[in-house]
Amino acid sequence: MEVFEAIVSRIEVREYLGERVPDDVKLRILEAARMSPTGLNLQHWRFILVEDEDNLKKLAELSTTGKWVAGADFAIIVLTDPKYPFHLIDAGRAIQNMQLTAWSMGVGSCIYTGVREREMKEEYGIPDNLTIAAIIGFGYPVKKIKGVKSRRELSEIVFSERYGEKLRLT
């Protein structure tokens, strides 16, 4: 799948088949995270791969917004170092790389950020100096996804030179 096609068609998927995602696909998704850029090339992010069914259920229990992750084939906890002002931007870049890579291989995903952080850190051995930026659940979608998104027109969200000035590109 071409990159722009993946961007245009990818949607959030919260319902997954029971089918296992092969390890080589998981490794490719993790490589996409590793290859994402970071501020000052610090590569401060860290990732925890969660595959065990009990651990996925525990992720759901410790979530305030991602209960659906219990049904995922696997999840990735994205950690960043909040001492860097760009840490969440770096997390977002890694997440986007992982989700687009997964989508291009037929794997759906969704992110959530609502967690009981103190308990999750304890459960997964996360050091105090790192923050949980997001959790991404992955798996093969239950439904055949058409990938049609409802988005505003460019002319509504992009301006030329100053806010409110009509976009001049045709």
N, C-alpha and C positions, 0 to 999 in steps of 0.2 A: 504494500500500500504506500502510495506517495505521501510525503509528510503533510502537505496541505489538505489532502483528502482525509487523513487521520484527524487533523485539527477540526475540519468542518463537520465530520461525521461523529466524532466521539461524544458520548453522553455518559452521565453518571449511571452506574449499574449497581443496584443493591440486592438483587435476587440472582442466585447462582445455582447452576446444576451441581449435582454431586460428583461430577467428573473431575478427576485430578488434573492439575496443570503440570506438565512434565518439568523435571528439574532444569533441563536446558533452557526452557522458556523463562523460568524463575531467575536463572543466572543472567539471562539477557536483560531482563528487567532491572536487576540489581546493577549490572554493568552500565545501564543507561543512567542510573543514579550516580554511580561513581564518575562517569564522564561529564556530568553536568558542571558548569562553571560555578565558582564561588568567589566572593570578594577577596581580593589580594591572593587568590589561589590558595587559601588557607585549608580548604578541604576539612573544615571543622565538623561537618555533619557526620552522624553515625546512624546506622540502620539495624533494626532487630527484625529478623525474619521469623514470623510466627506461623507454624504449620500445624502443630498439634491441635486436635479438636478441642481438648480441654482448655488449652491456652487461648484459643479463639473464643470460647465461651467466657473465659475470664476477662478477655478484652471487652466483650460485650457488657459484662457485669460492671466493669469499671468505667463504662462510658455513660455520658449523659445524652449523647446524640447519635451514637453509632451501634445501637443494639443489633442491627442487621448484620454486623460483622461476624456474628456467630455462625452464619450460613456461608461465609466465604471459604474458598479453598485454602487461602493463605492471606496473611496481612503483613504489612511492613510498618513498624513504628519508626517515624522519622524524628531524630534528635538533632538539636542544634545547640550551639554555645551562645547564650544570650549576651555575653560580654561584647559581642560584635554587633554594631547597629544594623547590619545587613543580614543577620542570621535568618530571619523569616523569608527574605527574598531568596536566599540560597536554598532554603527548604522548598520554596515554591518551584524553583527551577528544577530541582531534583525530582519533585513530585510530578511535574509536568512531563519530564523526560520518561519517567517510569510509566505513567498512564498512557502516553502516546505509543510507547514501545509495546506495551501490553495490548492496546487496542489494535495495533497493526498486525498482531499475531492472534487476533480473535478473542482476547481475554478482556473482560470488562472490569471496571474498578470504580471505586468511590472513596472520597476522603471524608474524615470527620475530625473535629478538633475538641469536642466536648468530652473531657475525661476528668476523673478524680485523680489528679496528678500525683499527689503524695502517695496514695495507695498503689497506683500503677508503677511508680518508680520503685517502690519496695518489692512489688510482685515480680518485676522484670529486671531487677538489679541495676537500675539506671542511676548513674552517679548524680550527685546533687548539683554539680556545675553544668549539667545539660538540661535543656527543657524539651518537653514533648511538643514538637511543632505540629504534628498531625499523625493520624493513622490512616493507612490506605488498605482497604479490603479488595481482594482480587479473586476472580473466578470466571468460568464460562457462563455467559448470560443465560437465564432461563428462557427468556423471550428472544425471538429473532429481532434484532435491533435494526431499525431503519435509519437511525442516526439523523433524523430531521430535527433541527433546533429552531426555536423561535428566538430571533435576535432583532434588535433595533437596526434600522438602516444606518449606514455609515454617516450619512448627512445629519443624523440626530446626535451622534456621539463624537464626531471628529470635526475640528475646526481648523481653518487656515490662519496662521499667524497670531490670532487673538481669540480668546473664548467668545463664542457667539458669532464669529465670522464664518460665513458659508464655506464649506470645503470647495476648493477650486479644481480639484482633480476630476476628470471625467471618466 
